[in-house]
Amino acid sequence: MIIIYDFDGTLTPYSLPQYEIIKKCGYNEEKLINRVAEELTNSKGLYEAYYKCYTEILLENNILLTKENVCLGADKVKFNYGVIEYFKNFQSRKTGIKHYVVTSGIKDYVDKTAIRKYVDGVYGVTFNEENGIYKNIDKLVTDEKKVDAIKDIQLHNEGTNKIIYFGDGLTDELAFQYVHKIGGKNVFIASNNKSIENYNKLNINGIIDKCFEADFGKDTKLSEYIQKEIELEREC
């Protein structure tokens, strides 16, 4: 069995990446969202607009796009309650379950967070690098590309359809649809009233199997559900 997790809003309490380097440039979440919204009028899509603004903000503040700068603060990322213990439990029990993160955030950044050592792989945005400087985007993970990432994970795991996908919002819709189509299971992480609204929108066609609060604690319904799915897998 494979379990795949979106990152921001699913494993963390933030719907958007909390890049420390952007904050150092004087941008809070609202200011960044407003700038991205303005850029959307001239860009092909949301993710193109976001990363265009990201790189421009650093350049405007004379900050080089180095791995060190981009990953600033990654080691201090906060996770939803119980997340680290949840993964530690899998590691200690040697269940044979594989875990992956699929995110539209920056791969190098996620690789520097506390979660990395507990997962088997991270799929995220990557950059072409020259002399230690990020020059441009190599791979952009859009909503559609999340599905491609899931397919690649399948390819590297004997084509298995035994997948559980965790997501928290509308940007996970295509991933939810794909996993549902191949017979996998979808879990929606709801942290507030807005996310419940998004869950209701997404689940009109019954593509989501479970919806849980953002609590990965040992005795929560979420953990009980995953344990049950593991037991069912062993019985097959």
TILO-329845 format. One line per 4 residues: number of its first residue (from 1); their letters; for each residue y negated, z negated, x negated of N, C-alpha, C. Coordinates in steps of 0.05 Angstrom, whole numbers. Layout:
BEGIN
NUM	A	Y,Z,X,Y,Z,X,Y,Z,X  ...;
# end
This chain:
BEGIN
1	MIII	24,0,-17,0,0,0,-25,0,-18  -45,14,-8,-71,15,-22,-93,4,-3  -110,-12,-14,-133,-22,1,-159,-12,-13  -176,2,3,-200,14,-8,-224,1,5;
5	YDFD	-244,-6,-11,-267,-21,-2,-293,-5,-8  -310,-3,12,-338,4,7,-349,-20,-8  -372,-17,-21,-382,-39,-37,-405,-54,-23  -428,-42,-22,-452,-55,-11,-449,-58,19;
9	GTLT	-452,-83,28,-450,-89,57,-421,-96,65  -402,-88,49,-374,-95,55,-365,-118,37  -367,-115,11,-360,-137,-7,-385,-154,-14  -408,-142,-11,-433,-157,-16,-448,-162,10;
13	PYSL	-467,-180,11,-482,-185,35,-506,-166,39  -508,-146,21,-531,-128,23,-522,-100,31  -537,-88,50,-530,-61,59,-538,-40,38  -557,-46,21,-566,-28,0,-561,-41,-27;
17	PQYE	-557,-25,-48,-554,-37,-75,-579,-52,-83  -575,-75,-96,-597,-92,-105,-601,-88,-134  -610,-64,-142,-614,-58,-170,-637,-74,-182  -631,-91,-202,-651,-108,-214,-674,-92,-227;
21	IIKK	-666,-69,-239,-686,-53,-253,-707,-42,-233  -699,-36,-209,-718,-26,-188,-737,-49,-180  -726,-73,-178,-743,-96,-171,-764,-101,-192  -756,-97,-217,-774,-101,-239,-797,-81,-239;
25	CGYN	-793,-59,-225,-814,-39,-222,-832,-44,-198  -828,-67,-185,-845,-75,-163,-836,-66,-135  -811,-58,-134,-800,-47,-108,-781,-67,-95  -788,-76,-71,-769,-91,-55,-755,-71,-37;
29	EEKL	-736,-80,-21,-720,-62,-5,-737,-45,14  -756,-58,27,-773,-44,47,-789,-22,34  -801,-28,11,-818,-9,-3,-801,15,-13  -776,9,-22,-759,31,-31,-750,48,-8;
33	INRV	-743,36,15,-734,51,38,-757,70,47  -781,60,47,-804,76,56,-808,100,37  -805,96,12,-808,118,-7,-786,139,-4  -761,129,0,-739,147,5,-743,163,30;
37	AEEL	-753,150,51,-759,164,76,-779,187,73  -799,182,57,-819,203,51,-806,226,36  -789,219,17,-776,240,0,-756,257,17  -745,245,38,-726,259,54,-737,285,66;
41	TNSK	-762,286,70,-774,311,81,-772,334,61  -768,328,36,-767,349,15,-739,352,2  -721,335,10,-694,335,-3,-673,345,16  -650,351,5,-628,362,20,-614,340,37;
45	GLYE	-614,316,27,-600,295,41,-608,267,32  -597,247,46,-605,219,40,-599,211,11  -575,217,1,-568,208,-25,-583,222,-47  -588,248,-43,-605,262,-62,-633,250,-63;
49	AYYK	-644,243,-39,-671,231,-38,-671,204,-51  -650,188,-47,-649,161,-58,-649,162,-88  -632,179,-100,-630,179,-129,-653,193,-142  -666,212,-128,-690,224,-138,-712,202,-141;
53	CYTE	-715,186,-120,-734,164,-121,-727,144,-142  -702,138,-145,-692,118,-165,-701,127,-193  -695,152,-200,-701,161,-227,-731,163,-231  -746,172,-210,-775,175,-212,-788,148,-216;
57	ILLE	-778,127,-202,-790,101,-205,-787,90,-233  -764,94,-245,-760,85,-273,-778,101,-292  -780,127,-288,-797,143,-306,-826,136,-303  -835,130,-279,-863,123,-274,-870,96,-288;
61	NNIL	-850,80,-292,-854,54,-305,-846,54,-335  -842,79,-345,-835,82,-374,-810,67,-382  -791,68,-363,-765,55,-369,-744,77,-372  -730,76,-394,-709,96,-400,-685,92,-382;
65	LTKE	-673,114,-374,-649,112,-358,-625,109,-376  -623,85,-387,-600,78,-404,-580,62,-387  -556,61,-397,-535,45,-383,-544,16,-381  -556,6,-403,-564,-22,-403,-585,-28,-382;
69	NVCL	-604,-10,-379,-625,-14,-358,-614,-11,-330  -598,10,-326,-587,15,-300,-569,-8,-291  -554,-20,-309,-535,-41,-302,-548,-69,-303  -573,-71,-307,-587,-96,-308,-581,-113,-283;
73	GADK	-572,-137,-287,-566,-155,-264,-540,-152,-251  -524,-132,-260,-498,-128,-246,-479,-152,-248  -481,-166,-270,-464,-190,-274,-472,-213,-256  -494,-210,-241,-504,-232,-224,-502,-224,-194;
77	VKFN	-489,-202,-188,-487,-193,-160,-472,-214,-144  -483,-219,-120,-471,-238,-102,-451,-224,-84  -429,-237,-78,-409,-225,-60,-407,-241,-35  -397,-229,-14,-392,-243,11,-373,-267,6;
81	YGVI	-375,-286,23,-359,-311,20,-329,-305,17  -318,-316,-4,-289,-315,-9,-279,-289,-22  -297,-270,-28,-288,-245,-39,-273,-248,-66  -285,-263,-85,-272,-265,-111,-246,-280,-109;
85	EYFK	-245,-301,-93,-219,-315,-89,-199,-298,-75  -208,-281,-57,-190,-262,-43,-176,-244,-63  -191,-233,-82,-179,-216,-102,-162,-231,-122  -171,-255,-129,-155,-271,-147,-128,-278,-136;
89	NFQS	-127,-282,-110,-102,-289,-96,-82,-266,-98  -92,-241,-95,-75,-218,-98,-64,-216,-127  -81,-221,-146,-74,-219,-174,-53,-240,-181  -56,-265,-172,-38,-286,-179,-10,-282,-166;
93	RKTG	-10,-270,-142,15,-267,-128,30,-241,-135  17,-223,-150,29,-198,-159,42,-184,-135  26,-177,-116,37,-165,-91,44,-136,-94  34,-123,-115,38,-95,-118,19,-77,-103;
97	IKHY	1,-90,-88,-20,-76,-74,-41,-66,-94  -50,-41,-90,-72,-31,-107,-98,-32,-92  -119,-38,-107,-146,-40,-95,-165,-21,-109  -182,-8,-93,-202,10,-103,-229,6,-89;
101	VVTS	-250,11,-103,-277,11,-92,-287,40,-91  -297,48,-67,-309,74,-64,-337,70,-54  -357,77,-70,-385,70,-63,-404,93,-69  -426,94,-55,-447,113,-61,-467,101,-81;
105	GIKD	-460,77,-90,-476,65,-112,-467,75,-139  -479,64,-160,-474,74,-187,-448,61,-198  -430,78,-207,-404,69,-217,-407,49,-240  -424,57,-260,-427,40,-283,-437,12,-275;
109	YVDK	-453,11,-255,-464,-15,-245,-441,-32,-234  -425,-20,-216,-403,-35,-204,-383,-43,-225  -379,-26,-245,-361,-33,-267,-369,-58,-282  -395,-65,-280,-405,-88,-295,-406,-114,-277;
113	TAIR	-398,-111,-252,-398,-134,-234,-372,-151,-237  -372,-175,-226,-349,-193,-229,-324,-182,-215  -327,-163,-197,-305,-153,-181,-287,-134,-197  -298,-122,-218,-285,-99,-231,-257,-106,-241;
117	KYVD	-253,-129,-253,-228,-135,-265,-205,-140,-245  -213,-141,-219,-193,-146,-199,-185,-121,-184  -198,-98,-189,-191,-74,-175,-180,-53,-194  -165,-34,-184,-151,-14,-200,-169,10,-207;
121	GVYG	-191,13,-193,-209,35,-199,-234,34,-182  -255,47,-193,-281,49,-179,-290,78,-178  -296,87,-154,-307,114,-150,-336,110,-141  -354,121,-157,-383,118,-151,-399,140,-164;
125	VTFN	-425,138,-162,-443,158,-173,-442,156,-204  -440,180,-217,-439,181,-246,-461,200,-256  -469,196,-281,-491,212,-293,-481,226,-318  -493,249,-323,-489,262,-349,-506,247,-369;
129	EENG	-495,242,-392,-508,226,-412,-512,241,-438  -535,237,-450,-541,250,-476,-556,231,-493  -544,225,-516,-556,206,-535,-563,179,-522  -545,170,-505,-548,144,-492,-567,144,-468;
133	IYKN	-577,167,-460,-596,169,-438,-583,184,-415  -585,173,-391,-576,188,-367,-595,211,-362  -585,236,-362,-602,259,-358,-604,268,-329  -581,270,-316,-580,278,-288,-554,269,-276;
137	IDKL	-551,272,-250,-527,263,-236,-504,282,-241  -482,271,-248,-457,286,-252,-442,288,-225  -436,265,-214,-422,264,-188,-438,246,-168  -445,258,-146,-459,243,-125,-439,237,-102;
141	VTDE	-437,211,-95,-417,203,-75,-431,202,-48  -430,223,-33,-440,224,-5,-419,214,14  -425,214,40,-406,206,60,-381,224,58  -386,250,54,-364,269,52,-347,264,27;
145	KKVD	-361,258,5,-347,254,-20,-331,228,-20  -337,210,-2,-320,186,0,-292,194,9  -291,214,27,-265,224,35,-250,237,12  -264,252,-4,-252,265,-28,-242,243,-47;
149	AIKD	-256,221,-49,-247,199,-66,-221,187,-56  -220,183,-30,-195,173,-18,-172,191,-23  -176,217,-20,-155,237,-25,-146,236,-55  -165,232,-73,-158,230,-101,-142,205,-107;
153	IQLH	-149,183,-94,-133,159,-96,-105,163,-86  -102,177,-64,-76,184,-54,-60,200,-74  -74,220,-86,-61,238,-105,-49,222,-129  -64,201,-137,-55,185,-160,-36,162,-152;
157	NEGT	-29,162,-126,-10,142,-116,12,155,-99  23,176,-109,45,190,-97,40,200,-69  14,205,-63,7,217,-37,10,198,-14  11,172,-19,15,153,3,-6,153,24;
161	NKII	2,150,49,-16,147,72,-19,118,80  -6,100,66,-7,72,72,-33,60,60  -54,64,75,-81,57,65,-95,39,86  -109,19,76,-128,4,92,-155,8,81;
165	YFGD	-174,16,97,-201,22,88,-220,1,100  -237,-11,83,-257,-30,92,-285,-17,90  -300,-18,112,-327,-7,112,-345,-24,129  -371,-19,128,-390,-36,143,-411,-21,159;
169	GLTD	-410,6,158,-432,20,172,-427,49,178  -448,62,188,-446,90,196,-440,109,173  -447,101,149,-441,118,126,-411,119,120  -396,102,132,-367,101,128,-352,117,150;
173	ELAF	-367,130,168,-354,143,191,-333,164,183  -340,181,164,-321,202,156,-296,191,143  -301,170,127,-278,156,114,-260,143,135  -272,130,155,-257,118,177,-241,140,192;
177	QYVH	-254,162,197,-240,184,212,-216,195,196  -220,198,170,-198,209,154,-175,190,153  -180,165,147,-159,145,145,-144,142,171  -159,142,193,-146,141,220,-128,166,224;
181	KIGG	-138,189,216,-123,214,220,-96,214,206  -95,202,181,-71,202,166,-52,179,172  -60,162,191,-43,140,200,-48,114,185  -71,112,171,-77,87,157,-91,68,177;
185	KNVF	-102,46,166,-115,26,182,-144,23,173  -162,19,191,-190,15,185,-200,-13,193  -215,-26,175,-226,-52,180,-256,-51,178  -271,-60,198,-300,-60,198,-310,-88,192;
189	IASN	-328,-90,173,-340,-116,166,-367,-118,179  -370,-137,197,-395,-140,212,-409,-165,203  -434,-162,195,-449,-185,184,-472,-194,202  -480,-177,221,-502,-183,239,-501,-167,265;
193	NKSI	-520,-171,283,-520,-156,308,-522,-126,305  -538,-118,285,-541,-89,279,-514,-77,272  -499,-90,255,-474,-79,247,-454,-79,270  -456,-97,289,-439,-97,313,-446,-72,329;
197	ENYN	-471,-65,331,-480,-41,345,-467,-16,332  -468,-16,305,-456,7,291,-426,8,295  -413,-15,295,-385,-16,301,-378,-4,328  -394,-11,348,-389,0,375,-393,30,376;
201	KLNI	-413,40,361,-417,69,359,-394,83,346  -384,72,324,-363,84,309,-336,83,324  -332,63,339,-305,58,351,-302,70,379  -320,87,387,-318,100,413,-291,114,416;
205	NGII	-282,126,394,-257,141,395,-233,125,384  -238,99,381,-216,81,373,-206,85,345  -224,92,326,-215,97,299,-215,72,281  -225,50,292,-225,25,276,-205,6,288;
209	DKCF	-188,-5,271,-167,-23,280,-175,-52,284  -192,-61,266,-201,-89,267,-230,-92,259  -243,-112,270,-271,-118,262,-272,-148,256  -281,-154,232,-283,-182,224,-311,-189,213;
213	EADF	-317,-215,214,-342,-224,201,-338,-221,171  -360,-222,157,-360,-218,128,-351,-244,114  -327,-252,120,-316,-277,109,-287,-271,99  -284,-271,72,-258,-265,60,-243,-290,52;
217	GKDT	-251,-313,64,-238,-338,57,-208,-338,63  -194,-356,50,-165,-357,51,-153,-360,79  -166,-376,96,-154,-382,122,-168,-367,145  -183,-345,138,-197,-331,159,-179,-310,172;
221	KLSE	-189,-300,195,-174,-279,210,-170,-254,193  -190,-248,176,-188,-225,159,-165,-227,140  -163,-250,126,-142,-254,107,-115,-255,121  -114,-267,144,-89,-268,159,-79,-240,167;
225	YIQK	-99,-223,174,-92,-196,181,-80,-180,157  -93,-183,134,-84,-169,110,-56,-179,103  -52,-205,104,-26,-216,98,-4,-205,117  -11,-203,142,8,-192,162,15,-163,155;
229	EIEL	-5,-148,148,0,-119,141,17,-117,116  14,-135,97,31,-135,73,59,-141,80  63,-161,97,90,-168,106,104,-146,121  88,-132,138,100,-109,152,108,-87,133;
233	EREC	92,-83,112,98,-62,92,123,-69,78  127,-94,72,152,-102,57,177,-99,74  173,-101,100,196,-99,119,205,-70,122  187,-51,117,193,-22,120,212,-12,99;
# end
